[in-house]
Amino acid sequence: MKINKKYIKTLNTALLINGDTLNELPKMESNIIDSCLIDPPYGIGFLGKEWDNFSPKAIEEKVFHHQKIDNKKQSGRSSSMHAGSYDLSLAGARGFQDWCFLWAKELIRVIKPGGHVLCFCSTRMYHRLTVALEEAGFEIRDTLSWNFGSGFPKSKNVALVIDKIMGCPNRGHAIATASTYQVSTGKPLPPGEDLPRYESKTKESKGWNDFGTALKPAMELICLARKPLNEKTVAKNILKWGTGSLNIDGCRIKDESSKELQGRWPANTIFDEEAGKVLDLQSKTNPSRFFYCPKPNNKEKNAGLEGMPKVRRDLRDEKATGVMSKKSVQPQQNSHPTIKPVTLLRYLVRLITPPNGVVLDCFMGSGTCGIATYLEGFKYIGIELEKEYYEIAKKRIQHYINNKKIA
Ligand SMILES: C[S@@+](CC[C@H](N)C(=O)[O-])C[C@H]1O[C@@H](n2cnc3c(N)ncnc32)[C@H](O)[C@@H]1O
């Protein structure tokens, strides 16, 4: 289907497409999208999902295979054969960047001059994504962080691993890291649980008890980029295209204690409840100066999916941080492993979208951005590669439309 200006005019609420973004974006006319809120694969081999696999083999599939499709020479090889493997080598990182560049080049074509993009990324691959957006022609305007308190360190205790290779395994000792959760009980430990210090067992590991390999993950980054203006000033660009600015007042953080004040200026940092509480405790003045957004609960994740079979979700939380919570192992209808909170996406989409704007989300997942967009009164185009997630997204978004839940 050709998505052009005429089609956009007739678009009522949402258009959902089951396909590869690299194949779908070229079907769209230039300069028709007002904003993009995207949550692409992070390029860190999330749970061995094929869509987040950027091993050299998988890159070949994603980047070069796509070029072959362009040339009408499909290779027909299944990329699922590489599922489960991932690679943080230089080649893997470059492959992720090359792949980001391919879709970013299309994104900048379809978005209007002055249109904003907000793009989630992991802390490890953020530089690659940002460079790809910049190389495609976007101006990098800012970096937002979503800070959370529930991450779990994926660290290895050095003394413990030395003992292991010295032939002294550590049965019965649990260390508060993701790699050693299950040593003593076989069950996940609550995130952040303070466990007794590991005591080294061999002379080789002595002195290494305090050493580990990773920090606790406590933020996700979101790149704010803008397609360069086509006119000399923001004002002139807005008059011609409607794009170029941010909805500052629409995203102000209201001070509950004052009716007169319009609220605090939206900042480039966002907190979940737990991180917010820590900040509140440390602050002596009124602390509610940032936007707070908790993780989505199961009710929100599964709304609209009643009647669908419950499946076991992946054993990590929605921030790809390594958290194993009891809740996340319960089977449920929404099988997507990285579901973002509706409240967070509503805030972000409101920030970058002009009135009556059309929002593009070319990595739709289970459709959270589509829900957020609908609730904010904008139009939505979502693209998702996996049929399973596409079907979930359709049902979740439809649920809100049926219930006419609009802000
Ligand atoms: C991080 S998830 C998005 C999750 C979403 N924010 C939510 O709340 O459900 C990224 C999604 O991009 C999809 N994806 C990966 N490669 C894609 C491609 N080439 N075209 C379209 N979708 C793709 C994956 O299947 C995955 O569902």
The ligand as a Gaussian input file, in Angstrom:
#p B3LYP/6-31G(d) Opt

LIG

0 1
 C       12.174000      -3.160000      21.826000
 S       10.855000      -3.905000      20.985000
 C        9.540000      -2.697000      21.071000
 C        8.634000      -2.884000      22.277000
 C        7.512000      -1.890000      22.380000
 N        8.004000      -0.600000      22.778000
 C        6.428000      -2.342000      23.358000
 O        6.172000      -1.623000      24.361000
 O        5.851000      -3.401000      23.161000
 C       11.397000      -3.858000      19.334000
 C       10.472000      -4.503000      18.357000
 O       10.981000      -4.282000      17.042000
 C       10.653000      -5.393000      16.245000
 N       11.559000      -5.398000      15.066000
 C       12.852000      -5.805000      15.016000
 N       13.350000      -5.643000      13.777000
 C       12.352000      -5.108000      13.030000
 C       12.252000      -4.712000      11.669000
 N       13.274000      -4.836000      10.840000
 N       11.079000      -4.207000      11.226000
 C       10.017000      -4.073000      12.067000
 N       10.045000      -4.437000      13.375000
 C       11.204000      -4.946000      13.847000
 C       10.832000      -6.589000      17.170000
 O       10.091000      -7.702000      16.724000
 C       10.340000      -6.017000      18.508000
 O        8.998000      -6.355000      18.727000

